[in-house]
Amino acid sequence: MQRKWLMVVVMLGLMAVGACSAWGADAAAPAKKINVVILTGGHGYDQANFFKLFEGYPDIAYTHVDLKAGGEIFDTIDNWNYDAIVLYNFNQKITEAQQANFLKLMDKGVGLLVLHHANGAYNNWDEFPKIAGVTYHFKPWEENGKKMERSGYKGNVNVKVHVADPDHPITKGLANFEITDETYCRTTIDPGVHALLTTEEPSSDKIIGWVKTYRKSNVCYLQSGHDQKAYANPNLRTLVVRAVRWVAGQPAEPAAAGAKAGAAAPRLKFFAAPAAEGAARAVRAVVLTGGHDYDQKPFFAMFDAMTGITYKHVAQKAGGEIFDNIDDWKYDVIVLYNHNQKIADKQAENLLKLLDKGVGMVILHHAIAAYQNWPEFRKILGGRYHLKDEVDSDGAKHARCQYKHDVDFKVHVEDPKCPVAAGVPDFTIHDETYKGYTVDPQVKVFLTTDDPTSEKAIGWTNTCRKANVCFLELGHDAKAYASKEMRTLYAQAIKWAAGGAK
């Protein structure tokens, strides 16, 4: 009898081992169905066709709950069995107790997909814009004393969609596409979101699809999805099903049956890993200066002390002469520390070619205003320093930026998971601050300050073409260079930026 049971145990064990070897510890195809709850209410929609977006996928099971008030599904979560929540409701209310339970689910890693009009799902909950990454303004409002219009919409628009991040699991392999849909404008998008989809459609906000994290949850927002014209678009169908899987912590595309699968990608890996200290080859950086005085000796002492990094200093007289010829380019990272210089058309073209090859860029302090004559530099940086009063292409007016020397201010690590800030605690630094520059919404902010002489976002990452780009406001003179935290940020930014190099 004992031998019989032993054989059963062994057979079960072999079956378990076989299952693990076939699918991996983090299976490329989920071991069980993804249980999704879809919440609607407060807005009309084409119900029969909407739910076809979620049908026909053997790995996904959904439950539909039509909310009358807005949050009653969160009255009790003791028996919660959903891996992901899809919000498709609008302008509803959620009680404080329901809010608390919603947040408990996010603390457990329950994923969230916010679709189309659900950008305004809970207008009575101040925390919801932080969760979703967007504020839908139901009435006129004020920002820094300026009166702003309420958010707007326009139906039956032919929208040209650009895939801003072709490497993310949700958008991987998708080409730019067109969709007939309803657009939204004058919403406020959190600058910390990671942009997946953008558009130049004038009736829409620029970023129309993004991912982010909130507590322990994966969150995705897709602007598309008003009616059958949009539901029938195969690109939207692909985006929705991949987003459901991704927010649930599963691979966006399950492995084909019988395929040998590797481990699933880590949740929310937007950053390339920093170069290892013991790498066979050091990261090669070129440091460009010009157009601004600085404490040269202590500045380069920082680079001399960096392990795993070699550098060459090139002082630019005009601004872009290093890019005259890139045939023998041998650097992994470009470090900009120049200011208010110009770059010729051919030089700019060559710089973009380097970004296309994955050469990274780190933009330090006054280099926020490096190439004022080149509109593309704003896209690379993810913002703009206004050296004079000016008007954007969209008509927005900007006063010239201000600066202040010798400020002692507190730096907060907004995103400790960002590799550039890994291991760096909040700290105080004596430095120069900048006020009034524009931060574009697609960047990923990891450093902030509440000092009134500075903009709030003072460190962020961006992607441009195939390049990793990092901006750090810190770094005016020897007093700042002496900061061990800033020195760490500089070194980690260079190594992170090199992660995109080929």
N, C-alpha and C positions, 0 to 999 in steps of 0.2 A: 504493500500500500504506500509506504514511504517513497519507494522507488518510482511508483506511478506519479505521485505528486511532484517529486523532484523533476521528472521528465516534463510535466506540465509547466512548472516554473521556468525550466530551461527554455522550453519552446516559446513561452511568453516573453522571456528575456530576449531571445533571438529576434522575435518579431519586433520588439521595441527598438533593438539596435538597428534592425533593418530600416525601420521607419525613420530613425534619426539620421542614418547615413543617406537615405533617399532625400530627405527634406532639409536637413541641417538643423542646428539648435534654434536658429531664428529662421523658420521656414520661408523659402521664396514663394511657396504657395501656402496659404493659411491652413492650419490643421482643422479649423472649424469655421463655420460661416461667420461673416462679420454681421453682427446684429445692429441694425440702424433704426433709429426712430426719427420720423420726418414730421416736423411740427408746422402746421399751417394755421391761418386765422388772420382776420383783419384786412384781407385783401382778396379780391376775386382772381381767379386763374382758371385755366383750362385743365380741369382735374384729370380727365381721362388720358390726355396726352402727356401731362406732366409726369405721372407715375411711370410712364414707359421709359423714362430716363433711368429708372432703377431696376427695371425688369430684364430678365434674360441672362443674369450673371449668377452662375451656380455658387459663387463664394459670398454672395450678399443676400441677406434676408432683411426685409424692412417692415416696419409697423408704422401706420399713419395715425397721428393723433391731431384732430382739429381742435385748436384751443379757442375757447369762448372768451376767456378773460385775458390769457396770455401766458400764465405760468403754472397752471394747476397740475401739470404733469410732475412738477417739482415739489408738490406738497409733501410727499414722502419718497425717499429714495432707498428705503431699507432693502427692497427686492429689485433694485435696478439691475438690468441685464443687457444693457445696450453698450456697444463699443464706440458708437459715434452718434452725434446729434446733427441733424440737418435742419437748419432754420429756414423757413420759407413763409414766415408770418410777418406782420407789419403793424406798427403803431399800436402795440398792445402794452399792457402793464403787467408787472411782476412784483409780488409782495416781497417784503424784506426776508421773510422766512424762506420763500421760494428762491430768492437770490442766494441766500446762504447755502442752500442745498445744491444749487447750480454750481457754485464755487467749489463745494466739496467734490462734486463729480470731476471738475477740472483738476483738482488736487490729486485725483486718482488716475488722471491721464485719459479720461474720456475725450475723444476728439470732437471737433466742431467744424462743420461746413456751413457757411453763411452764404445763401444764394439770393442774388438780385435784390428785391425790395426788402429783404431781411436786414439790410444795412440800417433800417430804421425799426427793427423788431421791438425794442423795449425803450421807448422814449422817456420813461420815468426813472431809468436806472443809470446813474452817472458812471457806473463801472462798465457798462456794456460797450461803449466806444473803445475802451482800453482792451477789452476782450477781442472784439471784432477788428479793431484797427481802423475804424471809420466812424465819423459822426454825421448823421443825416440831420440837417437843420430844418425843423418843421416850421420855424418862424424866423423873421429877421433877427440878427444878433450882432454883437459887437466884439471886435478883436483889437486890443491895444487902442481903444477909443475910436476905432474906425467902424462905421456902420456897414454890416454885411447883409446881403440878400439871403433869403431862405434858399435851401437846396432846390434844384429844378430837375425836370425830366423832359424827355422828348421821345415819342413813340415812332415806330416804323423807320428806323434809321439804318442805313447800310453802313455798318461799322467795319473799318479795316483794323484788324487786330494784329499787333506785333508781339511775337514771342520774345520777351525780354530776357528770359533765362531758359535757354534750350537744353540745359543740363539737369534741371530739376526733375525728379521722378514724375511729377504731374504733367510737365510739358515736354519731356524728352521725346525727340523725334518729330514733334509737331512743327509744321511749317506755318508761316504767317497765313492768316485766313480772313475771310469776310463773313459777317453774320448780320442778318436783319433782326433788329432788337430795339428795346427801349434803353435809352442812355440816361445817366445821372450826371449832374454837374453841381459845382459849389458845395460838395461835401468836403469835410476835413479828413484827410487821410493821415494816419499816424506815420511820422517820418521813420519809425523803426520797423515798418513792414518790409518784407523781402518781395520785390516786384517779380511777378511771373509774366503778366500780360500788360501791354500798354496800347494806347491809341492816340492818334493826332486828331481824331474827330472833334470838331469844335463844340459840339453839343454835349461832350462827355468830359469828365475828369480824365487826366492822362493815364493814371494807373487803374486798371480795371480787373486785375486779378493778382492776389498776393497770398503769401503764407507768413505765419508768425508763430510764436509760442506764447502761451499764457499759463502761468503756473506750470503744471506738468502736461499740458495738453497741446497737441498740434491743432492749429487753426488755419483754415483756408477761406478766402472770400473770392467769389466770382460774380462780377456785375451782370453777366449775361443770364438770360433765363426768364423773359417776360411772358412769352406765349408760344404757340405751336410753331411759328416761323423760326423761333430760336431753338425750341426743343428738338426740331427735326434736323438741326445742323449736326453732322457727325462729329465735328470738332468739339462742340459743347458736350455731346454725349461722352466722348472720350475724357474730356476734362472732369466731368462730374463723377464718373465711376472711379477714375484714378484718384480724385480728391477724397472720395469716401474711403478708399483703401488707405490712402496716405495718412489722413487724420486719425484713422483707427490703428495706426502703427504697423500696417502691413505693406508689403511691396505694392507699388502702384500697378504693376503688371505681373500677375502670377506666372510662374514658370510653366512651360508647356508640359503636358502629362508625360511622365517618364524621363523628363530632363533632370540632369543632376544639378541641384541648386546649391549655391553658396549661401553664406550668411546674409541675412537681410541688412540693408544699409542702416547705419545708426539713425535714430530719429533726429531730424532737424540738423543735418550736417550741411551747413551753408558755407563753411569756411574750409579752405584747404589746410591740412595739418602743417604746423611750422616745421621747418627743416630740422632734422635731428642734430644734436650737438656733435655726435660722432659720425656725421655723414662723410662719405668718401671724398666729396668735394664741397668746399665752402661756398656759400652763397656769394655771388659776385655782384657788387653794387657799384653804380656810378653816381657820384654826388655832384649835382649841378648848382652852382651859386652865381650870383650876379645881380646888379640892380639894387642892392641893399647892404648896408654895413652889418657886420656881426663880429663876435669875439672868436676869431678864427682858431687860435690855438686850443682853447678849451672845447670848442665845437668838435674839432677833429679828434681830440682826446677821447671823446665818447666812442667814436668809431674804432679807434685804435684798441679800445678795451673790449670790443665785442668779440665773442668767440663764435666760430662757425661762419664768419662774415669777412670777406675781403672787399676793399673799396678803392676806387680811383676818384680823385677830385678833379673836376673840370670847371674852371671859371668861364662863364659865358659872357662875352662882351656884348653881343646883340640879344641873344636869348635862345637861339635854336641851332647854332652852327654845328653842334655835335651830331645833329640829325641830317647834315648835308649828304652823308654817305653812310649807309648802314650795312654794306656788303660784308664787312668783317665784324659785325656787332658781337660782343662776347659777354654782355652783362645780363644778369637775371632780373635785376631790379633797377629802376631809375628813382633816385631820391632827389626831389626838387626842394631847393632852399633858395631859389631866386625870386625876384619880385619885379612886377611891372615891366617885364621885358616883352619883346615881340618875337614871333616865330613866322618865318616865311612859308608860303603855300607848300613848296616842295618839302621843307622840313616837317611841316605838320603832317603831310601825307606819309612821310617815312615814320614818324612817331606812331601814327595809327597802324602802320604795318607791323611795328614792334608789338603793339597791343594785341593785334590779331594773332601773333605768335605766342601770346601768353606772357610777355615780359611785364612784370609787375611795376607798380608805381606807388611811392610813398611821398606824400605832399606835406611838408612841414611848415608850420607857423606862417610867416609872411608869404610863402609860396602859394597861399590861397589866392593871391592876386598875380600869379606868375605870367600868364599870357592873356592879358586883357583884350588883345586884338583878335582873339581866336574864339568864336562862339562854341566850338566843339569842346574847348577846355572845361566849360561848365558841365557837360555831360560826363566827362572823365572824372572830374572832382566830385560831382554830385552837389554842386552849389555854386555861389558866386559872391565874391567880395566886390562891393561897389565903391570904386575909387572916386566916383563923382555921382551927382544926382543923375538918375537914368530911368528909362522906361523899358520894361520887358517887351518881348515880341507879343505877349498876350495883353499888353496895355497896363500891366501893374507898375506903379511908380515906386521907386526906391530912393531914399535919401542916401547920400554918401555915408559910408561906414565910419565909425569912430573907433579910436584905440586909446588905451591908457597904460602908461608905464608903471612899473613897481607896485603891482597889486598882489597882496597875499590873499589867495582864494582857495576854496575847498573844491577838490575834484572828486566826483562820485563815479564809481564804476557801474554804469547802468546795466551792462551785460557781462557778468563775470564769466559766461561760457564762451565769449569771443576769444579766440586764441591770442589775439593781440594783447588782450588784457588779462590773460591767464595768470593767476597767482598775485595779481597786483591789488592791494587793498585801497580803499579810499585814502586820499592824502591831501596835504596842503602844499602849495607851490607859490613861489615868488616869481611873477612873470608879467608879461604884457598881455592884455586882453583885447578882444575885438568885439564890436557890437554892430549889429545891423546887417550882417551878411545873410544871404539866402541859403537855406538848407533844402535840397530837393527831397521829395517824399520817398523816393525809392531807396535811399541809403539806409544802412543799418547802424544806428547810433549805439556806441558802447561807452562813451564818456560824456558826462554832463557836469554842469556847475549851476548853482543858483546865484552866483555873484551878479549883481545888477549891471556891472560894467561890461559883461560878456553875454554873448548868445548862450542859450542853454546847452545846445549840442556842440561839443568841442572835440569830439573824436568819433569818426565813423568809418565804415568800410563800404565799398561800392564795387560793382563789376562793370567793366566797359569792354565790349567785344569779348576777348578771351582772357582779359587781364584782371588780376586782383588789384584794387586800389584802396589805399588807406589815407585818411587825412587826420592830422593831429594839430590842434591849434597851439599847443604848448611849444616853447623853445625860442625865446627872444635873445637871451644873453647868458653869461656864465653863471648867474644866480639860478637860472632855470636848469642849465646843463648839469648843475651839481645834484639835482634831484635824482635819487636812485630809482624812484618809481618811473620818472620820465625816461631815464636811460633804458630801463627794462622795456617800456612801451616802444621806444625807437627800435631796439634790437628785434623784438617780437614782431613788429610791423614789417620790418624788412624780410624776415624769414617767412612770415605769412604771405606777403606779396609774391615771394619767389615760388610759392606753391603752385602758381599757374604757369610757370616757365616750362618750356619744352626742352 
